[in-house]
Amino acid sequence: MTLSEIVPSSVKIDKLINRIEEGDIKIPAFQRGFVWDQEQVIELIDSIYNDYPIGSILLWNSVERLKSTRNIAGFLIPERDPQYPVNYVLDGQQRLSVIYAVFCKDRHEAPENNQYGIDPRIFDIYFDLDDKNFLAKEVLCEEHANLTMSTLFDIEKFFKELEKLPEEYRRLAREVQSKFQNYEVPIVTTYKRKKEEVGIIFERINNTGTRLTTLDLMVAWTWSDDFHLREEIKELLEILERKGFEDTPEKIILQCLSGIVEKSTRTKDIVSLNPGTVRTSIHTLKESLEKAVDFLSTELNVKSRDFLPHSHQIVPFAFFFSRVNTPTPEQSTTLKQWFWKTSFSKRYSGSTDMKMNDDISFFEKVVNNDHSDINKYSYSADARILINQVFSKSNPFTRAFLLLLAQKEPLSLVNGNKIDLGDALSKYNLKEYHHIFPRAFLKGKGVETDRINSLCNFCFLPSDPNRTISNKPPSEYIFNVLPASKYSEILNSNLMPLKKEIYSKNQYEKFLEERAQIIILHLDSMLA
């Protein structure tokens, strides 16, 4: 990268407005609509008046024409000769829109204005020369002298307005005009950047407003009269909603698409996808994701995304099902082994794009019935990690543990009946899980909260049976509530130790140690 590729500058407001009016600066379609209210508009104008910094505006200078560009603040901006580059706004569109809409000489509403619901009246701002503050037109005090902001950069209109003002206000009006005329807006322009680089820059921008995404970029890259990527993603999420995966992140969906098409999930590869290929691959993406979710649900009890240990796991699954309609028994076994190994690991704690790309390469071999690389994967959880892990929805090991326990089809500690896991696995709800050594009992023994909430101290138990046990210690409910005839069967189904002494003497630490070992042994059996 040369120094000339990123150029900082400062531009006075009138010059900035001129550049917009000449079509030199455009807001691309991947930016969302203007969302500021009038209070925010006034706050920005007041900041400029007081010479406060308002942050820099980031532009991308490019000869590449986006298929859909929006005008500024819903006002019509002329097209530029195709041979000249255009500066697309990557960051700062709300501020830029306000500056243009408040101060431009002549505003003409663009045809798409209604689509974004912009009321042009929010830009009609006045300066109260008596109270020295900025106000909307509808709250002006008629007894006060007021200066229209839209006249400041139109010399003819400004002097006409000065003539209407009493003499004692004219000096202040000129001072107001001078402050805005001399204010310089910081601009950072990036040149010679390919759109995949812009994608990475764009992703990393942190705005004070709504953060924009890779999907917003892809909407711009792939738009055509008969194709809108956001609408296609919306349809896909409606399909996934029926399967409990409606909150799948947009970025993950795009990584699935790029993985299917390019076998890569990197941002620069996503935004480099050929628009035509994206349009023709959408159907495959929808079918592949649906089949991937069905496999996760039927074979691994992942009934909702709440229980998927790592969001990234769905990407290689989608790739696999884009190549295979129905897996063979051996393929199915390998997919499940991979799932358990990655679920009980920290595989995606860093370099996730690289890890997913490796996973896609592995799954491609499985597609071709080469399963040898499954030995590259291993789980990182051990007994000590499981004991020290606090039971929490946000932790992958917790979600993986619940799915592993579900494979045993656990029986109720209260009546020995098979637990209906539908509610417990369709949505994360703490009422569906039970402290085997009750919280109040352990707290009374002085056990610390994190130790009480050890992952190894939980099992499935719906709220009603849970109340039956309540705060009873194991020495009481294991022998008085749990059906004696099904003692071993019930405890085995819940991956709990069988030694009665542990429960009769309420040996909590011994229980944690032995249960952690049982969980690890069961995990190993799933990988055999």
C-alpha positions in Angstrom: 0.0 0.0 0.0 1.4 3.4 -0.9 0.7 6.6 1.0 -1.4 7.9 -1.9 -4.0 5.2 -1.4 -5.4 6.8 1.8 -5.7 10.6 1.6 -6.9 12.7 4.6 -8.2 16.2 3.8 -10.4 18.9 5.2 -13.1 20.4 3.0 -15.2 23.5 3.7 -19.0 23.0 3.7 -19.7 24.9 0.5 -17.0 22.9 -1.4 -18.5 19.6 0.0 -22.0 20.6 -1.2 -20.6 21.5 -4.6 -19.0 18.1 -4.9 -22.3 16.4 -4.0 -24.3 18.6 -6.5 -21.8 17.6 -9.3 -22.4 13.9 -8.6 -18.9 13.4 -7.3 -20.1 11.9 -4.0 -22.8 9.2 -3.9 -24.3 7.0 -1.2 -24.2 3.4 -2.4 -27.1 1.0 -2.1 -25.4 -1.0 0.6 -25.9 1.9 3.0 -29.2 1.9 4.8 -31.6 4.7 4.6 -31.4 8.0 6.4 -32.5 7.3 10.0 -31.7 10.5 12.0 -34.5 12.5 13.6 -34.7 16.3 13.7 -33.1 16.4 17.1 -30.0 14.7 15.8 -30.0 17.0 12.8 -30.1 20.1 15.1 -27.3 18.6 17.3 -25.0 18.2 14.3 -25.6 21.8 13.2 -25.0 23.1 16.7 -21.7 21.1 16.9 -20.5 22.8 13.7 -21.6 26.2 15.0 -19.6 25.7 18.2 -16.6 24.4 16.2 -16.9 20.9 17.7 -15.4 17.9 15.8 -18.0 15.9 14.1 -15.8 13.0 12.9 -14.4 12.3 9.5 -16.3 11.1 6.4 -14.8 8.0 4.7 -15.0 7.9 0.9 -14.1 5.2 -1.6 -12.9 6.6 -4.9 -13.8 4.2 -7.7 -14.5 4.1 -11.4 -16.6 1.0 -10.8 -20.3 1.8 -11.0 -22.6 0.1 -8.5 -25.8 -1.0 -10.1 -27.9 0.7 -7.5 -26.9 4.0 -5.9 -29.0 6.3 -3.7 -29.0 10.0 -3.7 -28.3 12.2 -0.7 -31.0 12.5 2.0 -33.7 11.6 -0.6 -32.8 14.6 -2.8 -31.9 14.2 -6.5 -28.2 14.3 -7.4 -27.1 14.3 -11.0 -25.3 11.3 -12.6 -21.6 11.7 -13.4 -19.9 10.9 -16.7 -19.0 7.2 -16.5 -15.4 7.9 -17.4 -14.9 9.9 -14.1 -14.6 8.1 -10.8 -17.3 8.5 -8.1 -16.6 8.8 -4.4 -18.9 6.4 -2.5 -19.6 7.0 1.1 -18.4 4.2 3.4 -18.9 6.0 6.7 -20.6 9.2 7.6 -23.7 9.2 5.4 -26.0 10.6 8.1 -23.7 13.6 8.8 -23.1 14.2 5.0 -26.8 14.0 4.3 -27.6 16.5 7.0 -24.9 19.0 5.8 -26.2 18.8 2.2 -29.9 18.8 3.0 -29.7 21.8 5.4 -27.4 24.0 3.4 -27.8 23.2 -0.3 -29.3 26.0 -2.5 -31.9 24.0 -4.3 -33.3 20.7 -3.3 -35.2 18.4 -5.6 -36.8 15.3 -4.1 -35.5 12.1 -5.8 -38.1 9.5 -7.0 -37.0 7.0 -4.3 -37.5 9.5 -1.5 -40.8 7.9 -0.3 -39.2 4.5 -0.2 -36.9 5.6 2.6 -39.6 7.7 4.4 -37.6 10.9 4.6 -39.6 14.0 5.6 -37.7 16.9 4.0 -39.1 19.3 6.6 -36.7 17.9 9.2 -34.0 19.8 7.4 -35.7 23.2 7.7 -33.6 24.5 10.6 -33.5 28.1 11.8 -31.2 30.1 14.2 -33.0 32.1 16.8 -31.0 35.3 17.0 -32.5 36.2 20.3 -31.9 33.0 22.2 -28.9 32.0 20.0 -30.0 28.4 19.5 -31.2 26.2 16.6 -34.8 25.4 16.2 -37.2 23.6 13.9 -39.6 25.8 11.9 -42.7 24.6 13.8 -41.4 25.8 17.2 -40.1 29.2 16.2 -41.0 32.2 18.3 -42.7 34.7 16.1 -41.5 37.6 18.3 -37.9 36.6 17.8 -35.6 37.3 14.9 -34.7 34.1 13.0 -32.2 33.2 10.4 -32.8 30.4 7.8 -29.9 28.0 7.6 -30.6 27.2 4.0 -29.6 30.7 3.0 -26.1 30.7 4.4 -24.4 29.5 1.3 -26.6 31.4 -1.2 -25.2 34.9 -1.2 -28.2 36.5 -2.9 -30.8 34.9 -0.5 -28.6 35.6 2.5 -28.4 39.3 1.8 -32.1 39.5 1.2 -32.6 37.9 4.6 -30.2 40.3 6.2 -32.2 43.2 4.9 -35.3 41.9 6.6 -33.6 41.7 9.9 -33.5 44.7 12.4 -30.1 46.4 12.4 -29.1 45.0 15.8 -29.3 41.4 14.5 -27.3 41.7 11.3 -23.8 41.5 12.8 -24.7 38.3 14.7 -26.3 36.8 11.5 -23.0 37.5 9.6 -21.0 35.9 12.4 -23.2 32.8 12.2 -22.7 32.6 8.4 -18.9 33.0 8.9 -18.8 30.2 11.4 -20.4 27.8 8.9 -18.4 29.1 5.9 -15.1 28.6 7.7 -15.8 25.2 9.2 -13.9 22.3 7.6 -15.2 18.8 7.5 -12.5 16.1 7.7 -12.5 13.7 4.8 -10.6 10.4 4.4 -10.5 9.1 0.8 -9.3 5.6 -0.1 -8.1 5.1 -3.6 -7.1 2.1 -5.7 -9.0 -0.4 -3.6 -10.7 -3.4 -5.0 -14.2 -4.1 -3.8 -13.1 -7.1 -1.7 -10.7 -4.7 0.2 -13.5 -2.2 0.6 -15.6 -5.0 2.0 -13.0 -5.6 4.8 -12.7 -1.9 5.5 -16.4 -1.5 5.5 -16.9 -4.4 7.9 -14.5 -3.0 10.4 -16.0 0.5 10.6 -17.7 1.1 13.9 -20.4 3.7 13.6 -22.3 5.4 16.4 -25.5 4.4 14.5 -26.5 1.1 13.0 -23.6 -1.0 12.1 -23.5 -2.1 8.5 -22.7 -5.6 7.3 -21.2 -7.6 4.5 -24.7 -8.4 3.4 -25.3 -4.7 2.8 -22.2 -4.7 0.5 -23.4 -7.9 -1.3 -26.8 -6.3 -1.9 -25.0 -3.6 -3.9 -22.7 -6.0 -5.8 -25.5 -8.4 -6.8 -28.5 -6.1 -7.4 -30.5 -6.3 -10.6 -34.1 -5.5 -11.6 -35.2 -9.0 -10.8 -32.9 -9.9 -7.9 -32.6 -8.5 -4.5 -30.3 -10.5 -2.2 -31.8 -9.2 1.0 -35.2 -10.4 -0.1 -33.7 -13.8 -0.9 -32.1 -14.0 2.5 -35.4 -13.0 4.1 -37.1 -16.0 2.3 -34.4 -18.3 3.5 -34.8 -17.2 7.1 -38.5 -17.8 6.8 -37.7 -21.4 5.8 -35.3 -21.7 8.7 -37.8 -20.2 11.2 -39.9 -23.3 10.9 -36.8 -25.3 12.1 -35.8 -23.0 14.9 -32.9 -21.4 13.0 -34.5 -18.1 12.1 -31.8 -16.1 14.0 -28.9 -17.5 11.9 -26.5 -14.5 11.4 -26.5 -13.0 7.9 -22.7 -13.3 7.9 -22.9 -17.1 8.5 -25.4 -17.4 5.6 -23.1 -15.5 3.3 -20.2 -17.8 4.4 -22.4 -20.8 3.6 -23.0 -19.3 0.1 -19.3 -18.5 -0.5 -18.3 -21.9 0.9 -20.6 -23.6 -1.5 -19.5 -21.6 -4.5 -15.8 -20.8 -3.8 -14.9 -23.2 -0.9 -13.8 -20.1 1.0 -15.5 -18.1 3.8 -13.2 -15.1 3.9 -14.8 -11.7 3.6 -12.7 -10.8 0.6 -13.8 -13.9 -1.2 -17.5 -13.3 -0.3 -17.5 -9.8 -1.8 -15.6 -11.1 -4.8 -18.3 -13.5 -5.8 -19.6 -13.1 -9.3 -23.0 -11.4 -9.1 -24.4 -13.8 -11.7 -23.1 -16.8 -9.8 -24.7 -15.5 -6.6 -28.1 -15.2 -8.3 -27.9 -18.7 -9.8 -26.6 -20.2 -6.5 -29.3 -18.9 -4.2 -31.6 -21.9 -4.8 -28.7 -24.3 -3.9 -28.0 -22.3 -0.8 -31.6 -22.6 0.4 -31.8 -26.3 -0.2 -28.4 -27.0 1.3 -29.1 -25.0 4.5 -32.4 -26.7 4.9 -30.9 -30.2 4.6 -28.1 -29.2 6.9 -30.5 -28.0 9.6 -32.6 -31.2 9.2 -29.6 -33.4 9.7 -28.6 -31.4 12.8 -32.1 -31.7 14.2 -32.8 -35.4 13.4 -29.4 -36.9 14.0 -28.0 -34.6 16.8 -31.1 -33.2 18.5 -30.2 -29.6 17.6 -33.8 -28.4 17.5 -32.9 -24.7 17.4 -29.9 -22.5 16.9 -29.9 -21.8 20.6 -28.2 -25.2 21.0 -25.8 -25.2 18.2 -22.4 -25.1 20.0 -20.7 -23.0 17.4 -22.6 -21.0 14.7 -19.7 -21.7 12.3 -20.5 -25.5 12.4 -23.4 -25.0 10.0 -21.1 -23.7 7.2 -19.3 -27.0 6.3 -22.6 -28.9 6.8 -24.2 -26.6 4.2 -21.3 -27.3 1.9 -21.6 -31.0 2.3 -25.4 -31.0 1.5 -24.8 -28.9 -1.5 -22.9 -31.9 -2.9 -24.8 -34.8 -1.3 -28.5 -35.3 -1.1 -28.6 -38.2 1.4 -25.4 -39.2 3.2 -24.3 -42.8 3.3 -24.2 -44.5 6.8 -20.4 -44.0 6.8 -20.7 -40.4 5.9 -23.3 -39.8 8.5 -21.1 -41.4 11.2 -18.2 -39.2 10.1 -20.3 -36.0 10.2 -21.5 -36.8 13.7 -18.0 -37.6 14.9 -16.8 -34.3 13.5 -19.7 -32.5 15.2 -18.9 -33.9 18.7 -15.2 -33.3 18.4 -15.6 -29.6 17.3 -18.5 -29.0 19.8 -16.3 -29.9 22.8 -13.4 -27.8 21.6 -12.4 -24.2 21.2 -11.8 -24.6 17.5 -13.5 -21.4 16.5 -12.0 -19.1 19.1 -9.8 -17.5 16.5 -8.9 -17.6 12.8 -12.4 -18.8 12.2 -12.3 -18.2 8.4 -9.2 -20.4 8.1 -10.8 -23.1 10.3 -14.0 -23.1 8.3 -12.1 -23.3 5.1 -10.2 -26.3 6.5 -13.5 -27.9 7.5 -14.9 -27.4 4.0 -11.8 -29.2 2.6 -12.4 -32.0 5.0 -16.0 -32.3 4.1 -15.2 -32.3 0.4 -13.1 -35.4 1.1 -16.0 -37.0 3.0 -18.2 -36.2 -0.1 -15.7 -38.4 -2.0 -15.8 -41.1 0.7 -12.4 -40.3 2.1 -12.8 -40.2 5.9 -9.2 -40.5 6.9 -8.8 -36.9 8.0 -11.3 -37.2 10.8 -8.4 -38.0 13.1 -7.1 -34.5 12.6 -9.9 -33.3 14.9 -10.0 -33.8 18.6 -12.0 -32.4 21.5 -10.3 -30.2 24.2 -12.7 -30.7 27.1 -11.5 -32.8 30.0 -13.0 -33.6 33.4 -11.4 -30.6 35.1 -12.7 -28.2 32.3 -16.2 -29.6 32.6 -16.3 -29.3 36.4 -15.0 -25.7 36.3 -17.3 -24.7 33.4 -20.3 -22.6 34.7 -23.6 -23.7 33.1 -24.4 -20.9 30.7 -26.2 -20.5 27.4 -23.4 -18.4 26.0 -20.8 -21.2 26.5 -20.4 -23.8 23.7 -19.6 -26.5 26.2 -22.9 -26.0 27.9 -24.8 -26.4 24.7 -22.7 -29.3 23.6 -23.3 -31.0 27.0 -27.1 -30.7 26.8 -27.0 -32.2 23.3 -24.8 -35.0 24.4 -27.1 -35.7 27.4 -30.1 -35.7 25.1 -28.6 -38.6 23.1 -29.1 -40.7 26.2 -32.9 -40.0 26.2 -32.8 -39.2 29.9 -35.5 -40.3 32.4 -37.0 -38.1 35.0 -35.4 -38.2 38.5 -38.9 -37.9 40.0 -40.9 -40.6 38.2 -38.6 -42.5 35.9 -40.6 -41.5 32.8 -38.9 -40.5 29.6 -38.4 -36.7 29.5 -40.0 -34.9 26.6 -37.1 -32.9 25.4 -39.2 -30.9 22.9 -39.5 -27.9 25.1 -36.1 -28.2 26.6 -34.3 -28.3 23.2 -36.6 -26.0 21.2 -35.6 -22.9 23.2 -33.1 -22.3 25.9 -35.1 -22.1 29.2 -33.5 -22.5 32.6 -36.7 -23.9 34.0 -36.1 -27.0 31.9 -32.9 -27.8 33.7 -32.3 -28.9 37.3 -29.4 -28.6 39.8 -28.9 -32.2 40.9 -27.4 -30.9 44.1 -29.9 -28.1 44.8 -28.7 -24.5 44.8 -30.1 -23.6 48.2 -28.7 -26.8 49.8 -25.2 -26.1 48.5 -25.4 -22.4 49.3 -26.2 -23.4 52.9 -23.0 -25.5 52.9 -21.0 -22.4 51.9 -20.3 -23.6 48.3 -19.4 -20.7 46.0 -22.0 -19.7 43.3 -19.8 -20.7 40.3 -19.2 -24.1 41.9 -22.9 -24.6 42.5 -23.6 -23.8 38.9 -21.0 -26.2 37.5 -22.1 -27.7 34.2 -21.7 -31.2 35.9 -24.4 -30.3 38.4 -27.2 -30.1 35.8 -29.7 -32.4 34.2 -32.9 -32.2 32.2 -36.0 -31.9 34.4 -39.1 -29.9 33.5 -40.4 -27.3 36.0 -43.2 -29.3 37.6 -41.0 -32.3 38.7 -38.4 -29.8 39.6 -40.6 -28.3 42.2 -41.2 -31.8 43.7 -37.5 -32.1 44.4 -37.2 -28.4 45.3 -34.4 -27.8 47.8 -34.2 -31.4 49.1 -30.6 -32.7 49.3 -29.7 -35.9 47.2 -29.6 -37.9 50.5 -33.4 -37.3 50.7 -34.8 -37.2 47.2 -32.6 -39.8 45.5 -33.9 -42.4 48.0 -37.4 -41.1 48.8 -38.5 -39.6 45.5 -36.6 -41.4 42.7 -38.3 -44.8 42.0 -36.0 -47.4 43.6 -36.8 -50.1 41.0 -35.4 -47.9 38.3 -32.4 -46.4 40.2 -29.6 -47.6 37.9 -31.6 -47.0 34.7 -32.5 -43.4 35.7 -29.0 -42.4 36.8 -27.4 -44.0 33.7 -29.7 -42.1 31.4 -28.7 -38.9 33.1 -24.9 -39.7 33.0 -24.8 -39.7 36.8 -22.6 -41.9 39.0 -24.3 -45.0 40.5 -22.5 -45.0 43.9 -25.1 -44.6 46.5 -22.7 -43.3 49.1 -22.2 -40.2 47.0 -25.8 -39.3 47.5 -26.4 -40.6 51.0 -23.5 -38.6 52.3 -24.1 -35.6 49.9 -20.6 -35.8 48.6 -20.8 -32.9 46.1 -17.1 -32.8 45.1 -17.0 -36.5 44.6 -20.1 -36.3 42.5 -18.6 -33.6 40.2 -15.5 -35.7 39.7 -17.2 -38.9 38.9 -19.9 -37.3 36.7 -17.2 -35.5 34.7 -15.5 -38.8 34.0 -18.8 -40.4 32.9 -19.5 -37.5 30.5 -16.1 -37.9 29.0 -16.5 -41.7 28.6 -19.9 -41.1 26.9 -18.3 -38.6 24.6 -15.7 -41.1 23.7 -18.4 -43.7 23.0 -20.0 -41.3 20.5 -16.7 -41.1 18.6 -16.0 -44.9 18.4 
